Amino acid sequence: MAGRFGFWARVALLGAVAVPVGAVAYLARPGATPWLPRCLFHDLTGLHCPGCGNTRALHALLHGDVAASLSHNLLLIPGLLLVALLLLFPRWAGNRWLCLTVAAAVLAFFLLRNLPFPPFSLLAP
């Protein structure tokens, strides 16, 4: 019984975070809303971090434009799914191979999206 309660508590936590974040991302227009944060890493280095474009990608996704979402940040949708799965099944976070795979994918995405020639330049937001 206690294990089932923990599952529903994590579902409630996921909803408690997702609903307000989703509402702000849906209503606020990236680029036209001055209080949305800019990427400090990009401002300092000129490079695109793995999270660059996530605000625009989430805004597009919530408005039903999956293609635009993927063009802003290819990792947003798989990342959201992974975060949801890890909140629902936290023991997966201890899986060494999952952690190494995610770390390798994020590092490869970071390196490839900063290459200045096609097709890798298409990964930039």
JOKAPE-V150457 format. One record per backbone hydrogen bond with DSSP energy under -0.5 kcal/mol. CO is the residue of the C=O (numbers start at 1). NH is the residue of the N-H. Records with the same first field share a line. If there is no record, write none. Layout:
BEGIN
CO: NH, NH
END
This chain:
BEGIN
1: 5
2: 6
3: 7
4: 8
5: 9
6: 10
7: 11
8: 12
9: 13
10: 14
11: 15
12: 16
13: 17
14: 18
15: 19
17: 21
18: 22
19: 23
20: 24
21: 25
22: 26
23: 27
24: 28
28: 30
29: 32, 33
32: 34
33: 36
38: 40
39: 43
40: 44
41: 45
42: 46
47: 49
49: 52
51: 54
53: 57
54: 58
55: 59
56: 60
57: 61
58: 62
59: 63
60: 65
61: 64
64: 66
65: 69
66: 70
67: 71
68: 72
69: 73
73: 76
75: 79
76: 80
77: 81
78: 82
79: 83
80: 84
81: 85
82: 86
83: 87
84: 88
85: 89
89: 92
90: 93
91: 94
92: 95
94: 96
95: 99
96: 100
97: 101
98: 102
99: 103
100: 104
101: 105
102: 106
103: 107
104: 108
105: 109
106: 110
107: 111
108: 112
109: 113
110: 114
111: 114
112: 115
117: 120, 121
119: 122
120: 123
121: 124
END
